[in-house]
Amino acid sequence: MKLILGITGASGSIYAKRFLLKAKERFDVELIVSKNGEAVLKHEGCEDILQNAKVHAIDDFFAPPATGSSSYAGMAILPCSMGTLGRIAAGTSDNLLIRAADVCLKESRPLILVPREMPLSEIHLENMLKLKRAGAAIIPASPHFYKHPKTIEELVDTVVERVLGAGSCV
Ligand SMILES: Cc1cc2nc3c(=O)[nH]c(=O)nc-3n(C[C@H](O)[C@H](O)[C@H](O)COP(=O)(O)O)c2cc1C
């Protein structure tokens, strides 16, 4: 089954890297990366992600994720910027990543957003509430420590596993 991984220009490229690694064990993962997502991937040393899965061009509205007639298990966006989150909430569909998220919502397919920002403004919180009510799952990039992670990867995986976990995602 195919799964879409959206990567935006929020900090936390390692979340996308670890998610791709684990999701590939179960899914045929296709990437959509925003322009700022690409810049931050490079800045945070994770640009090798782009070699490890099929990548759809951000402005290609002819690509399969742009239409509900294509079959996908769902979409995860991590890390998710407040900009992308706001545009999904507004239904702009103005790039392939946002259109693919819009398609998931209209087709009632799982859409998981992993926002990373602090502090959160009233606008951010209202957008999250709107998306939750529209059917998206919001899983903030808030790792937990109670299993005593020893590496950054183990810490990051506490979020990645929730995204992949039963009940919250695909
Ligand atoms: C190094 C860097 C880190 C950033 N981190 C965040 C972040 O954690 N959260 C966020 O919402 N935006 C962050 N931004 C700002 C977004 O990249 C910017 O709002 C951009 O317009 C998002 O575009 P996109 O949603 O199309 O990727 C960061 C920008 C840079 C350059």
The ligand as an ORCA input file, in Angstrom:
! r2SCAN-3c Opt
* xyz 0 1
  C      16.033     26.652      9.924
  C      14.573     26.954      9.936
  C      13.767     26.391     10.894
  C      12.388     26.625     10.910
  N      11.638     26.025     11.861
  C      10.302     26.201     11.857
  C       9.503     25.488     12.786
  O       9.991     24.722     13.626
  N       8.155     25.625     12.699
  C       7.566     26.430     11.760
  O       6.333     26.488     11.726
  N       8.313     27.124     10.867
  C       9.669     27.024     10.889
  N      10.435     27.693      9.973
  C       9.785     28.640      9.055
  C       9.207     27.946      7.830
  O      10.232     27.309      7.067
  C       8.493     29.007      6.963
  O       7.340     29.498      7.661
  C       8.068     28.482      5.624
  O       7.323     29.490      4.939
  C       7.246     27.215      5.701
  O       6.930     26.858      4.376
  P       6.316     25.414      4.053
  O       5.211     25.204      5.011
  O       5.862     25.558      2.634
  O       7.435     24.441      4.189
  C      11.828     27.478      9.942
  C      12.640     28.064      8.966
  C      13.988     27.805      8.976
  C      14.857     28.439      7.916
*
